[in-house]
Amino acid sequence: MLVDPARGDRIVPEGFEDLHVEGEEYFYVQVKSRQEPAGDFSVREVARVLGEMWSKQSVRLREGHPDGSLVLVLERPVRGC
């Protein structure tokens, strides 16, 4: 995912997700971080976040917003993966 302001791309913080990118393509980005003592993400936690992102995407599409790629950025690894 590259953002090129010359192409008209723009990054919107705290838009539909933690940020989204508007341009020739749309990206809806959710960023998850956690402190060291909390450890790695579990598969269940990641599945929950992905489910929430998919639900938000469904609402956006019903409301007529552009379709786009869902991107999940994790600061720490997923346990067991």
C-alpha positions as CSV (number, residue, x, y, z in Angstrom):
1,M,0.0,0.0,0.0
2,L,1.7,3.2,-1.2
3,V,0.2,6.6,-0.8
4,D,1.0,9.2,-3.4
5,P,-0.4,12.7,-2.8
6,A,0.5,13.5,-6.5
7,R,-2.1,10.9,-7.5
8,G,-4.7,12.5,-5.2
9,D,-4.3,9.9,-2.4
10,R,-4.9,11.0,1.1
11,I,-4.7,9.5,4.6
12,V,-7.6,10.2,6.9
13,P,-6.8,9.6,10.6
14,E,-9.6,8.3,12.8
15,G,-11.9,8.0,9.8
16,F,-13.8,4.8,9.3
17,E,-11.0,2.9,11.2
18,D,-7.9,4.0,12.9
19,L,-7.1,5.5,9.5
20,H,-8.2,5.0,6.0
21,V,-6.5,5.8,2.7
22,E,-8.6,7.4,-0.1
23,G,-7.3,7.4,-3.7
24,E,-7.4,5.1,-6.7
25,E,-7.8,2.3,-4.1
26,Y,-9.3,2.5,-0.7
27,F,-7.7,0.9,2.4
28,Y,-9.3,0.7,5.9
29,V,-6.6,0.2,8.4
30,Q,-7.0,-0.9,12.0
31,V,-3.8,-0.7,14.2
32,K,-3.5,-2.8,17.4
33,S,-0.7,-2.4,19.9
34,R,-0.1,-3.6,23.4
35,Q,2.4,-3.3,26.2
36,E,5.1,-6.0,26.6
37,P,3.6,-7.5,29.8
38,A,0.3,-8.2,27.9
39,G,2.3,-10.6,25.6
40,D,1.4,-11.6,22.1
41,F,-2.1,-11.5,20.6
42,S,-4.2,-14.6,20.7
43,V,-5.9,-16.0,17.6
44,R,-9.2,-15.4,19.3
45,E,-8.4,-11.7,19.8
46,V,-7.3,-11.3,16.1
47,A,-10.4,-13.1,14.9
48,R,-12.6,-10.7,17.0
49,V,-10.9,-7.6,15.5
50,L,-11.2,-9.0,12.0
51,G,-14.9,-9.7,12.6
52,E,-15.5,-6.2,13.8
53,M,-13.7,-4.8,10.8
54,W,-15.8,-6.9,8.5
55,S,-19.0,-5.7,10.2
56,K,-17.9,-2.1,9.8
57,Q,-17.2,-2.7,6.1
58,S,-20.6,-4.2,5.6
59,V,-22.2,-1.1,7.1
60,R,-20.0,1.2,5.0
61,L,-21.0,-0.6,1.8
62,R,-24.7,-0.5,2.7
63,E,-24.4,3.3,3.3
64,G,-22.8,3.7,-0.2
65,H,-19.2,4.3,0.8
66,P,-16.4,3.0,-1.4
67,D,-15.3,-0.6,-1.1
68,G,-11.7,-1.1,0.0
69,S,-9.2,-3.5,1.4
70,L,-9.2,-4.2,5.1
71,V,-5.8,-4.0,6.7
72,L,-4.9,-5.1,10.2
73,V,-1.5,-4.0,11.6
74,L,-0.4,-5.8,14.8
75,E,2.5,-4.5,16.9
76,R,3.2,-7.9,18.3
77,P,3.0,-11.4,16.9
78,V,0.0,-13.8,17.1
79,R,0.6,-16.7,19.6
80,G,1.1,-19.9,17.8
81,C,1.4,-18.5,14.3
